[in-house]
Amino acid sequence: MDEIQHLPREAIDGGIAIERRDPSRSQGMVFIPGGTFHMGSDRHYPEERPVHRVTVAGFWIDRTSVTNREFRKFVNATGYVTFAEIKPDPKDYPGALPHMLYAGSLVFTPPGRPVDLKNWSQWWMFLKGANWRRPYGPKSNINALDNHPVVHVAYADALAYAAWAGKDLPTEAEWEFAARGGLDGAEFAWGDEFTPGGRYMANTWQGNFPHQNLAADGYERTSPVEAFPPNGYGLYDMAGNVWEWCSDWYRPDYYKTLADKGGVARNPQGPDSPFDPAEPNEKKRVHRGGSFLCNEHYCSRYIVGTRGKGELNTGTNHLSFRCVKLPESDKQRAVQAE
């Protein structure tokens, strides 16, 4: 595999406009030098094909996913209420019966037997009262989970935290470049072997999904954010544990669009609009990294070049985020092409 080529950061314009309270904050972050790499994968799912060359400018990125401890500080400082904690407005759901409208979120609920893997409703349940404070419903809590990633965050929740922290959400290109840890073309964030020397490198699923979780890696659900080894850039959980929001709209053909332009895409920001042919009426953003539910038989998107997607207002108990920050000399984002 090739080492990623490192380049100096360049000024960038445009992108998501969110308020930055403290643009100098970089505690708990790692600086990623800019570089050119091969993005995507030709070996797995069609939406990350074809592999294409991308250049990103340098940026800071959180060493870990945002934790419950960090998110609590944000909520205590601002009084912010997440999407999962807000009862739906009846005006947005005409015809819905009152008892059907309640605050909650999607929770993985394993069935007690093998089920059809084409029907995700067999293992996902919308639970009343599930949110970041109560990840498994009203009777659960996060009292012992301060160092676990915050979950049940919708896209707007992640944006609000990033604005308060003086940061941004990463572009998909920034996320993958950082996840590769300096290894261009590697299968995983740590190399080409999933369990080198028999050691688990990420929190994923072992056993028959979704009914049998052997937890051979030590965890049935989320793990603490530094439970597994970091990648070459010192970043934790760039594979497994929790999915992470990226700022890009999701389109399955976006990589082909970039590749068809030829040359090297510089600082790509994603398509101008979303489209998912499976759910054409839903607006989705990109997810990256996979989660503790990913496995080789159903969803192997812990592979570094693969992608996920999520509707803007949908949070789950395996979805979180981390933030990025540009150097002080770079005030805005830009898309350029060579």
C-alpha positions as CSV (number, residue, x, y, z in Angstrom):
1,M,0.0,0.0,0.0
2,D,1.1,3.6,-0.6
3,E,1.8,6.2,2.0
4,I,-0.6,9.2,1.6
5,Q,1.0,12.3,0.1
6,H,1.1,15.3,2.4
7,L,0.4,18.8,1.2
8,P,0.1,22.2,2.9
9,R,-3.4,23.4,3.8
10,E,-5.0,25.8,1.3
11,A,-7.7,28.4,1.9
12,I,-11.3,27.1,1.3
13,D,-14.6,28.9,0.9
14,G,-18.3,28.1,1.3
15,G,-20.0,25.1,3.0
16,I,-22.2,24.9,6.1
17,A,-22.6,28.3,7.9
18,I,-22.7,27.7,11.6
19,E,-21.6,30.0,14.4
20,R,-18.2,29.4,15.9
21,R,-18.0,30.4,19.6
22,D,-14.4,29.5,20.1
23,P,-12.4,28.9,16.9
24,S,-9.2,28.5,18.7
25,R,-10.3,25.3,20.6
26,S,-8.3,22.3,19.6
27,Q,-8.0,20.4,22.9
28,G,-8.6,16.7,22.3
29,M,-8.0,17.1,18.6
30,V,-5.3,15.8,16.2
31,F,-4.0,17.8,13.3
32,I,-4.2,15.9,10.0
33,P,-1.8,17.2,7.3
34,G,-3.4,17.7,3.9
35,G,-2.8,15.1,1.2
36,T,-3.9,13.1,-1.8
37,F,-5.4,9.6,-1.5
38,H,-7.5,7.0,-3.2
39,M,-11.1,7.4,-1.9
40,G,-13.7,4.7,-1.8
41,S,-13.6,1.0,-2.5
42,D,-14.2,-1.1,-5.7
43,R,-14.5,-4.4,-3.7
44,H,-17.6,-4.0,-1.6
45,Y,-20.8,-1.9,-2.1
46,P,-21.7,-0.1,-5.3
47,E,-22.2,3.3,-3.7
48,E,-18.5,3.7,-2.9
49,R,-17.4,3.0,-6.5
50,P,-15.3,3.9,-8.3
51,V,-12.1,4.6,-6.3
52,H,-11.1,8.1,-7.2
53,R,-8.2,10.4,-6.3
54,V,-9.0,13.2,-3.8
55,T,-6.9,15.9,-2.2
56,V,-7.9,17.4,1.2
57,A,-6.3,20.4,2.9
58,G,-5.1,20.1,6.5
59,F,-7.5,20.1,9.4
60,W,-8.0,19.3,13.0
61,I,-10.2,16.4,14.0
62,D,-11.5,15.1,17.3
63,R,-9.4,12.3,18.6
64,T,-12.6,10.4,19.6
65,S,-16.4,10.5,19.0
66,V,-18.1,13.1,21.1
67,T,-18.8,11.5,24.5
68,N,-21.7,11.7,26.8
69,R,-19.6,13.7,29.2
70,E,-18.8,16.3,26.5
71,F,-22.3,16.5,25.2
72,R,-23.6,17.0,28.7
73,K,-21.4,20.0,29.1
74,F,-22.9,21.4,25.9
75,V,-26.5,20.8,27.1
76,N,-25.8,22.3,30.5
77,A,-24.2,25.4,29.0
78,T,-26.9,26.0,26.4
79,G,-30.1,24.3,27.6
80,Y,-30.2,22.5,24.2
81,V,-33.0,19.9,23.7
82,T,-32.3,17.2,21.1
83,F,-34.6,16.1,18.4
84,A,-35.4,12.8,20.1
85,E,-36.6,14.6,23.2
86,I,-39.2,16.7,21.4
87,K,-42.7,15.5,20.9
88,P,-43.7,15.6,17.2
89,D,-45.9,18.5,16.0
90,P,-49.3,17.2,15.0
91,K,-49.2,19.7,12.1
92,D,-46.4,17.7,10.6
93,Y,-48.3,14.4,10.8
94,P,-51.9,15.1,9.6
95,G,-54.2,12.2,10.4
96,A,-52.0,10.7,13.1
97,L,-53.8,9.7,16.2
98,P,-52.6,11.6,19.4
99,H,-51.3,8.5,21.1
100,M,-49.0,7.8,18.1
101,L,-47.1,11.1,18.5
102,Y,-44.4,10.9,21.2
103,A,-40.8,11.7,21.7
104,G,-38.4,8.8,21.2
105,S,-35.8,7.2,19.0
106,L,-34.8,4.0,17.2
107,V,-33.2,1.4,19.4
108,F,-31.6,-1.9,18.4
109,T,-33.7,-4.7,19.9
110,P,-32.4,-8.1,19.0
111,P,-34.9,-10.8,18.2
112,G,-34.7,-14.2,19.9
113,R,-34.4,-16.1,16.6
114,P,-33.0,-15.9,13.1
115,V,-35.0,-13.4,10.9
116,D,-35.1,-12.2,7.3
117,L,-32.1,-9.8,7.0
118,K,-34.0,-7.9,4.3
119,N,-36.4,-6.6,6.9
120,W,-34.6,-4.3,9.3
121,S,-37.8,-3.7,11.3
122,Q,-37.2,-7.1,12.9
123,W,-34.4,-5.7,15.0
124,W,-35.1,-1.9,15.2
125,M,-37.8,-0.5,17.4
126,F,-38.9,3.1,17.9
127,L,-39.0,3.4,21.7
128,K,-40.9,6.2,23.5
129,G,-38.5,8.1,25.8
130,A,-35.3,6.8,24.2
131,N,-32.8,9.7,23.8
132,W,-29.1,10.5,24.5
133,R,-29.7,10.5,28.3
134,R,-31.7,7.2,28.1
135,P,-30.2,5.3,25.2
136,Y,-32.3,2.1,25.7
137,G,-35.6,3.7,26.8
138,P,-37.0,5.3,29.9
139,K,-35.6,2.7,32.4
140,S,-32.0,3.2,31.1
141,N,-29.4,5.9,31.9
142,I,-25.9,6.9,31.1
143,N,-24.6,7.1,34.7
144,A,-21.7,4.8,34.0
145,L,-21.2,5.8,30.3
146,D,-19.5,9.2,30.6
147,N,-16.7,8.0,28.3
148,H,-19.0,6.3,25.8
149,P,-20.0,8.1,22.6
150,V,-23.2,10.1,22.8
151,V,-25.9,8.5,20.7
152,H,-29.5,9.3,19.5
153,V,-28.2,12.5,17.9
154,A,-30.0,13.8,14.8
155,Y,-28.0,15.8,12.2
156,A,-29.2,19.1,13.7
157,D,-28.1,18.0,17.1
158,A,-24.6,17.3,15.9
159,L,-24.5,20.7,14.0
160,A,-25.6,22.5,17.2
161,Y,-22.8,21.0,19.3
162,A,-20.2,21.7,16.6
163,A,-21.3,25.4,16.5
164,W,-21.1,25.7,20.2
165,A,-17.6,24.1,20.2
166,G,-16.4,26.4,17.4
167,K,-16.0,23.5,15.1
168,D,-17.7,21.9,12.0
169,L,-18.8,18.4,11.0
170,P,-16.2,16.7,8.7
171,T,-16.8,16.3,5.0
172,E,-16.8,12.7,3.9
173,A,-13.4,13.2,2.2
174,E,-11.9,14.6,5.4
175,W,-13.4,11.7,7.4
176,E,-12.0,9.0,5.2
177,F,-8.6,10.6,4.8
178,A,-8.3,10.8,8.6
179,A,-9.7,7.3,9.1
180,R,-7.0,5.8,6.8
181,G,-4.3,7.0,9.3
182,G,-1.7,7.5,6.6
183,L,-2.4,4.1,4.8
184,D,-3.6,4.7,1.3
185,G,-5.6,1.7,-0.1
186,A,-5.7,-0.3,3.1
187,E,-8.8,-2.4,3.8
188,F,-9.2,-1.2,7.4
189,A,-8.1,1.8,9.4
190,W,-5.2,-0.2,10.8
191,G,-4.1,-2.2,7.8
192,D,-5.3,-5.2,5.7
193,E,-5.9,-7.8,8.3
194,F,-9.2,-7.6,10.3
195,T,-7.8,-9.2,13.5
196,P,-4.0,-9.0,13.3
197,G,-2.5,-11.6,15.6
198,G,-6.0,-12.5,16.7
199,R,-6.5,-9.0,18.3
200,Y,-9.8,-7.2,17.8
201,M,-9.1,-3.7,16.6
202,A,-12.7,-2.3,16.6
203,N,-16.1,-2.9,18.3
204,T,-18.1,-4.9,15.8
205,W,-20.5,-7.8,15.9
206,Q,-19.4,-11.4,16.3
207,G,-22.0,-14.2,15.9
208,N,-25.1,-14.6,13.9
209,F,-26.7,-11.2,13.3
210,P,-29.1,-10.0,14.6
211,H,-30.1,-12.6,17.2
212,Q,-26.7,-13.9,18.5
213,N,-24.0,-11.6,19.8
214,L,-21.0,-13.5,21.1
215,A,-19.3,-10.3,22.2
216,A,-15.9,-11.8,21.5
217,D,-14.4,-8.3,21.4
218,G,-15.6,-7.6,24.9
219,Y,-18.7,-5.4,24.1
220,E,-22.3,-6.1,23.2
221,R,-23.2,-2.4,22.8
222,T,-21.1,0.7,22.7
223,S,-17.6,0.7,24.1
224,P,-15.6,3.5,25.8
225,V,-14.1,5.7,23.2
226,E,-10.5,4.6,23.8
227,A,-11.2,0.9,24.3
228,F,-9.5,-0.2,21.0
229,P,-6.1,0.9,19.5
230,P,-6.0,4.2,17.6
231,N,-5.0,4.4,13.9
232,G,-1.8,5.8,12.5
233,Y,-3.0,9.4,13.2
234,G,-3.9,8.6,16.8
235,L,-7.7,8.6,16.2
236,Y,-10.0,6.2,17.9
237,D,-13.0,4.3,16.6
238,M,-12.7,5.2,13.0
239,A,-14.2,1.8,12.5
240,G,-17.0,0.2,14.5
241,N,-18.5,1.3,17.8
242,V,-20.8,4.1,16.4
243,W,-21.6,5.5,13.0
244,E,-20.6,9.2,12.6
245,W,-22.4,12.0,10.8
246,C,-20.6,13.7,7.9
247,S,-21.7,17.0,6.3
248,D,-22.2,15.7,2.8
249,W,-25.6,15.0,1.3
250,Y,-25.9,11.4,0.3
251,R,-26.2,10.2,-3.3
252,P,-25.1,6.7,-4.4
253,D,-23.7,8.0,-7.7
254,Y,-21.6,10.9,-6.3
255,Y,-18.3,9.0,-6.5
256,K,-18.9,8.3,-10.2
257,T,-19.8,12.0,-10.8
258,L,-16.4,13.0,-9.3
259,A,-14.5,10.3,-11.2
260,D,-16.1,11.2,-14.5
261,K,-14.7,14.8,-14.2
262,G,-11.2,13.3,-14.3
263,G,-8.1,14.5,-12.5
264,V,-8.1,14.9,-8.7
265,A,-11.0,16.3,-6.7
266,R,-9.9,18.9,-4.3
267,N,-11.7,19.3,-1.0
268,P,-15.0,17.8,-2.2
269,Q,-18.0,18.9,-0.2
270,G,-20.5,16.3,-1.5
271,P,-23.4,16.7,-4.0
272,D,-25.6,19.8,-4.1
273,S,-28.7,17.8,-3.2
274,P,-29.6,14.4,-1.7
275,F,-31.1,11.4,-3.4
276,D,-31.6,7.8,-2.2
277,P,-33.4,5.7,-4.8
278,A,-34.5,3.3,-2.0
279,E,-36.3,6.2,-0.3
280,P,-36.5,9.1,-2.8
281,N,-38.6,11.3,-0.5
282,E,-36.1,11.3,2.4
283,K,-33.2,13.8,2.7
284,K,-30.1,12.0,3.9
285,R,-26.6,12.8,4.9
286,V,-23.6,10.5,4.8
287,H,-22.7,8.3,7.8
288,R,-19.2,6.8,8.1
289,G,-17.3,4.2,10.1
290,G,-19.8,1.5,10.8
291,S,-20.9,0.5,14.4
292,F,-21.0,-2.3,16.9
293,L,-23.7,-3.9,14.8
294,C,-21.6,-4.3,11.7
295,N,-20.4,-7.7,10.6
296,E,-19.1,-9.6,7.6
297,H,-22.5,-11.2,6.8
298,Y,-24.9,-8.3,7.0
299,C,-23.1,-4.9,7.0
300,S,-19.3,-4.8,6.8
301,R,-19.1,-1.0,6.6
302,Y,-16.3,-0.9,9.2
303,I,-14.1,-1.2,6.0
304,V,-12.5,2.2,5.7
305,G,-13.7,3.0,2.1
306,T,-17.4,2.2,2.6
307,R,-20.3,4.5,3.4
308,G,-23.6,4.7,5.2
309,K,-26.5,7.1,5.1
310,G,-29.2,8.5,7.4
311,E,-32.3,10.7,7.3
312,L,-31.7,14.0,8.9
313,N,-34.1,13.7,11.8
314,T,-33.3,10.0,12.7
315,G,-31.1,9.2,15.6
316,T,-30.3,5.7,16.8
317,N,-28.4,4.0,19.6
318,H,-25.4,3.4,17.3
319,L,-25.1,6.8,15.7
320,S,-22.8,9.6,17.0
321,F,-20.4,12.2,15.5
322,R,-17.0,13.9,15.8
323,C,-16.0,17.4,14.8
324,V,-13.3,19.0,12.7
325,K,-11.7,22.5,12.8
326,L,-9.8,24.3,10.2
327,P,-6.5,26.1,10.9
328,E,-6.8,29.7,11.8
329,S,-5.6,30.8,8.3
330,D,-8.4,28.9,6.7
331,K,-11.7,30.6,7.4
332,Q,-14.0,28.9,5.0
333,R,-14.4,25.7,2.9
334,A,-14.1,25.4,-0.9
335,V,-14.5,22.9,-3.6
336,Q,-11.8,23.0,-6.3
337,A,-10.7,20.6,-9.1
338,E,-7.5,19.9,-10.7
